Amino acid sequence: MTNRKRTTFVFIWLGILLSLFFTLASNRKTNAQPPQKHVVVPKIWDAKQLATWATPVAGLNATPDFYKEDEYYSAPIDNFRTYPVYDPDHEPKGYLEWVRKQGPTPLIDPSKLKTEKEWIEAGRIVFEGLDVPITRTSDPRVFKYLSDRESIKRDKVQVSKDGTIPLLRYVVDKSGDVKVGLAECSACHTRIMPDGALIHGAQGNLSFGGEGVGMIVESFVTDLEKRGISLAQGEYNAYGTPWIKDDVHLKLKTMTPEQINEIDGVPTPGTFIRFNGSPYYATRIPDLIGVKDRFYLDATGTHLNRGPADIARYAVLVATADDGSYGPHKFLTDEQRRLTSRFSDEALFALGMYVYSLEPPPNPNKFDDLAARGKQVFEEKDCWVCHAAPLYTNNMLVLADGFRPPRNDPKTQDLHVMNINIGVDPNLALKTRKGTGYYRVPSLKGLWYRDLLEHSGSIASLEDWFDPKRLRDDYIPSGWKGPGIKTRAVKGHEFGLNLSGADNKALIAFLKTL
């Protein structure tokens, strides 16, 4: 081989090797995990953000009077790690002693969180571990109850596949004692599937009955007594709407504890009588999976959903900082409304990030020929107008029956409203402190693992929802019925009630695949 040919040969192979090197380097860069973003925790209780967050209450045209920043941040931080409560057949040997030895430990340590993934994992710990501080008790009766398998069985206490009772948590606070308390987020937003598996963030189905839970919730009455509030007055403070003529909640002021228990006792699983709501107009527990794609929070669109920080703010309201004040209407004195504790901004923002990360469990319902026909029905009947794919909601608000929104109001001009009335029951949206006058168009995704439909959870299945019998006054609601109510119509959203039997079956099959 001549020198010229040898030189040409070397350059050809050098070019090939360089090309291969750059290709591998490019692939390595492409396949590499993107760098994790640095997480900056915003100020959660921020006056500027709060000022544009809430939707005005219909009939009052006022938004909530939030706690001032200095009021909120002057409250001491509660940041204690909590532990699962097991049923007697699954509790590890020496478990309670082990819990006691952990001492008061922080729920999370933000200084150790660097990546977005670590913050989301911390949020999972917060979701599972956040508890209700005023319910913590070391009452020996509660511990005796939790060690009695016959009592647990008798009261049908819900136990997961791993033997834990999701409704409760153990905690060691600054006293150094092991206490039991109600779980906060996970008590309502955890679903136990038929096989005992837990789905975090799904519409909850945990029941709140049983002697043990009854002993724990006595602490709510004790807290009222400490603040100089009777049980009857506390009920009215929680739900009263003095700006509404003939407010149904006025009667709560004169009720006995026994009468109150009949009205505001053990809720239908999947519903909750939320503060600012009403025992007469229940609230269905929402599915948090996919909430990152929703524009509004609550069935009545009470608050904007602008990011994880708004989830954190909503957690603040639910857990610690809501006194029910609207405009000129106050329900507590300055001393009664004083905050005794709060959770850290870091813990709540991690919670918001975790909730935003939630993904649905694998759907066992396959898209077969029946579901394909159901999709055709869905499209032919124009269901997509409100429930557009891929989110299966248009993220808009619809008017409650009888509501006419104010014109040219700067407080509501940016709301996404479909100016139509579909006959939906107006009670929750017009007769409670959650009453914005609107209902949020819900997403149809995840219908297969939910059971309660309609804003108050009145209907327990898709089959019942598409049954025209629900419009009759002699209908027995398959979900929440209402205090002392045996029969009532569940009106509104009459779409799909006149389908043939075959099309009805097909549509339901399709909806269960979403």
N, C-alpha and C positions, 0 to 999 in steps of 0.2 A: 504494500500500500504506500502510495506516495505521501510526502509530507502534507501536500495540499489537501488530498483526500482525507488524510488522518485528522487534519485540523477541522475540516468541514464536519466529519463524523463526531468529533468531540463537541462542537457547538450545537449540533442537532440534539445529542443526548443531554447536554447541559440545558437546552431549552425545554426539553421534555421534563427533566427533573425539576426545573424552576416552576414550570406550569403545574406539575403535580404538587409541589410544595405550597404554592399559592392556593390551589384548589382545596387542599387539606386544611390550610389555615383558614380559608373562607368558611369551609364546612364547620370547622371547630368553633368559629365565631358565631355562625348561624345556629348551631345546635346548643351553644352554651346558654345556660339559664340567664335571663335578663337580670341585671343588678336590682336588688330589692330597694324600693324607695324608702327613704328615711321618713318615719312617721312623725308628724308634728301634731301634738294634741292641742286642739283649739280650746278656748275658754267656752265651757258648755253653757253656763248661765250668763249669757252675754246680752245686755239690754238691747243692743242694736239688732241682734238676731231675733230676740223675742218680740220686738216691736212689729215685725212683719210676718210672724209665724202663724198666728191663730186666725181662724175664720170667725167673723162676728156671729153672735147668737141671734137668731131670728126673733123679731118682736122686740128686741132690746137694742139691736144694732150696736152692740159693744163686745169687745174681746175681753178675755180674762184679765184680771189685775194680778200680774205675776209678782212674786216676791222680788224686792229690789236686790241688786247684786250684793250689796254689803250685808243685807239680812241673810241671804242664802250662804254666802261664804264665811260668815261669822259662826256658823254652826260647826261643831266638831265633826271630824271625819270618822266614820265607822268603816274599818277595813280589816275584818277578821275572816280568816280562812274557815270554811265549813266543810263538813264531811257527810257522806251518805248515811242514811238510816236504813238498816237491814231488818228484814223480818226475822223472827226467832230461829227459823230453820236455815238461814244463810249467814247470820252474823258470824264473822271470824272469831275464833277463841281469843279472849282477852282484848277484844276490839275497843270497848269503851275505855279501858285503862290506857290503851295505846293512844286514843284520842286525847285523853286528859293530859298525858305526858307531852303532847305537842305544844301545850301552852298557847297563849295568845299569839297567833301567827298571821302575818299579812295575807289577805286574799290573793293579791298579786304584788309583785315587786317591779314597778315600771323601770327602775334603773337597769334591769337585766334584759329589757326588751329592745332589740335593735332592728329587726326586720319586720316587714309587714306580716309575714307568716307568723312570727312570734307574737305579734300583737293580736292577731286573729285567734291564735291558740289561747292567749290570755283571756280573750273575750269569751271563749268557750267555758273557761274556768269560772268567769264571772256569771255567765248565764246559768250554769249549774249550781254555783255556790252562793250567789247573792240570796240573803234571807231577809225576813222582816224583823228588824231589831226589837220592836215592842212585843213580839210574840215569844221571845226567848224565855224559857222557863227551866228551872231545875226541880220542879214539882215531882216528888217521888211517885205520885199517882201516874204521871205520864210514862215514866220509865218502867213502872210495873206493867202498865198496859202494853207497852211495846215489846215486853218480854213474854207476853201471854199469847201463845199461838191460837188459842180458842177465841179470844177476844178479836184478834186480827181477822180470823176466819168468819166470825159472826158478823162483824161490821163490813165485810167484803172490802177491806182495805186493799187498794190496788198495788200490786207488787210486780216489778219488772222481771225480765228473764234472769237477770243476775241477782235477784233477791232484794233489790233496794226498793224503798218506798219513796217515789219521786216527790211526793208532796211535802216531805219533811227533811230537815238538815240538823246535824249536830254541830255545835260550835263551842269553842272555848274563848270566852271574852276576857276582859281585863280582870274579872273576878277570879279566874283560874279554874272555875267549875265547868263541867260539861253541861251544856244546856241543849234543849230541843226547841226548834222554831220552825215556822212555816217558810218554805222556799218562796222566793219572790218571783223572778221571771219564769223559772221552770215549772212552777206550780200550775200556771195557766197555759203555757206555750209548749207543753210536752205531751205527746200522744203515745199511749201504750197500744201497740198493735195486737191483734189476736194471738200472735206467737210470743208476746211479752217483750218484743223489741221496742225501743224508744225512738221516736222521731222528734228531734229538737226543732222548735219553731213552728211545728204543725199545729193546727187547731187542737187545743187541749181537750182531753176527755177525762181528766182526773176528777173523781168525786170528792166532795168535801165533808162527807158524813163521818160518823163514828165517834165513839166516846172519847178516844184519845185526842182527836182534832178538836172536839168540843172543849176539852180542858185547856188546850193551847189558845183557842180564840177567846177564852175568857179575858185574856190580856187586853183585848180591844176595849172591853167595858172598863177594865181597871185604868187604862190610859185616859178614857173619858172622865172617869171620876177624879183622877189627878188634876185634870184641867177644869174641874168644876162644871162638867157638862153631864146632864142626865142622858140615859140611853135614848129616850124619846126625842130630846132636843138634838142629840147627835145624829139621829136618823134624818131629821128635818134639815140639819146643817149639811148633810151629805147630798140631799136630793132636791131641796126646796127651790121653787121657781116663783118668787113673789111678784114678778112682773106679769105672770099669766093669770087671767081671771079664772076663779074657781080652781086654783091649784090643788090637784089631787093629793099632793104631799102634805098639805096642812094638817090632815087627819093624823099624821104620824106623831105630831106634837103631844097628843093626848092618849096615845096607845099604851097599853101595859106591855111588859116584856114578852108575855105569852102571845099577845096579838102581833107584836112586831116580828116575832119568830115565824108566825104563819105567813106574814107578808114578805119578810126579808130573811128567810131561813136558809136551808141548804139549796143551792142553785141547781138547776138542771145541768148535768155534765155537758160541757161545751159552751155554756153561757156563764156570764158573771155580772153581778149587779155592781157595776163600776161606780166609784165616786163621781158625782156630776151626772150620773145616769138616773136610773129609776127602777125600783123593784116592780113597778107596774108596767114598765116598758124595757124589758131586759136587753142586754147587749150580747150578741154572739161573739165568742172569742175568735179573733181573726187568725188566719194562717200567715205566719211571718215569712214563710219560704217564698222568695221572689219579691220581697218588699222593696228591694233596691230599685225595682222597675216601676214602683207606684209613685204617683204624684202627691197623694194625700194619705193621711193616717186617719184611722177610725172609719166606721161605717158611714158616718155623717160628714166626713171630710173636715174634721175639726182643726187639723194642723197640716201645714205643708211638710213634704218629705223631700228635703234638699240634699240629704247626705247622711252619713253615719252620725254626725253631731246632732241631727234632729231626732234620731232614735235615742241618743243619750238624753236629750232634753225631755223626751216623752217619758223615759224611765225615771227622770227626776220628778215629774208630775205624779206618776203612778206611785212612786215609792215614798217620797218625802215632802214635796213642796207644792201642794195645791190646797188652798184654803177655801176654794169655791167662790171667791169674790168676782163679781161682774159689775162693772160700772159703779153705780152708787150702792149696790146691794152687798152687804157684808154679813157674814154668819158667825164670826169669831171675834173675840176681843184681841187686843194686841198681845196680851199674855197667853191667851189660849192658842194663838196661831204661831207662837214662837217655835222655831225649829230646834229640836233637841239633837239631831244628827243629820248627816248627809253622807253620800258616797263620793269618792274622789273622782275628779274629772277624768283621770287616766283610766280608772276601772270602767267608767260609763262609756268612754269613747272606744275602749277595747270591745265592750259589749256591742256598741253600734257597728263596729267593723265586723264582728262575728255574725251578727244578724244579717248584714249585707252579703256575707259569704255563703249563706245557707243555700243548699241545693236540694231538690226533691229526691226522695228515695226512688229506686228503680220501679217503674210502673209494670205490674204483672199483666195488664190488659193489652193485648196485641191488636194492632190495626188490621183487622180482617175484613172480609167482604161486607159484613154487617156494619162495621164501623165506617167503611168507605161510603156505604149508602147513607149513613147518618151524617157524614160530612156534607153530602149533597143536600140533604134536608136542611142542615145548618146554613148553607149558602143560599138555597132557594127561598128560605123564610127570612132572609136578611138579618140573621142573628149577628153576622159579622159587623154590622153597622156600629153596634155598641161593644161587641166582644171580638175585636179585630185580632187576627193572628199577627205576630207570634205570641204576643202577651195575652191574647184573648180578653183584653179590655182596651177601651180607648182612653182610659185614664181621665175621664171626664166626670162631672157631677150632673145628676138629674134632679128635677124639682120634686119635693115631697108634695103629696096631694094637698091642695089648698094654699100653697105658698107662692107668693109673688115677690120676687127679689126687688130691692130698691133700685131705682134707675140712677145712673151716673154717680154711683157711690165709690169714692176712691178706695174704700176698704175692700171692695169685692170686684173691682173692675178687671183684675188680672186673673180671676178664677176661670177655669176651663168648664163652662157650663153648657149642657145641652138644654136648650129652652123648651123642653117637652115635659109632659106629665104622663106618667104611666100608671097612675092610680095606686102608687105605693102607700101603705099605711103611714100616716104622718106623725104618729105619736112620739116616737123617739126623736124625730127631726124637728118637732115643733113644741113639745111639751117638757123638754128636759134641758139641762144646762149644756148638753151635747147637741142641742137643737139648732143647727145651722140653717135649716130649711132645705138642705140638700141630702141626697144619698150618693155615695161614691159608686160608680159602675165597677162591680167586682170582677176580678179575673176568674176565668173558668178553669185555669190550670190547677191541677191537684185535687179536682173534685172526687177522684177515686178513693182518696184516703180521708176525706172529710165525711161527717155525717149530718151536721146541722146546716141548713140553708136559710136564707132570708136574714135581714139585719138583726132580728131578735132570736134567731135560731128556732123559729116556729115549726119548721119542716125538717124531717129527719132523713129524707132520701130523695133522689132525683125522681123516682117513681111517684112519690107523693107530690112533688113539686109540679109535675106535669099532669096531675089528676084534677080535672075541673071541679071535683067535689070540694076542694079546699076553698072555693069561693062562697060556699053555702054557710049560713049561720049555724047549722047543726053539725058542722065539721068538727071532728076531734083532732086538734093539732098533734102531729106525731112527735114534735119536739117540745119546746117551751110553750106552756099554755097560759100562764099568768095567774096571779094570786086568786084562789077561789074559783077559777074559770074551768069549766068542763068542755064547753063547746064554743067555738067562735070561727068566723071566716078569716082566712088568710088571703087578703085581697092584693091586687096589683100584679103587674108583669104577667099579663094574660097570654103572652106569646107562647105558642106551642101547645096550648090547651085543647086545640081542635084537630090535632093530628090523628091520622088513622092509627090503629094499633101497631101495624108494621112499622110505620114511620116513627112513631113514638119509641118503639123498642130500638130502632136503628139510631136515632138521635142520642138516646141515653148511652148506647154502646160507644158512640163516637166521643161523647163528653168524658167518658171514663178512661179514654186513652190519652187525654191531655195532661 
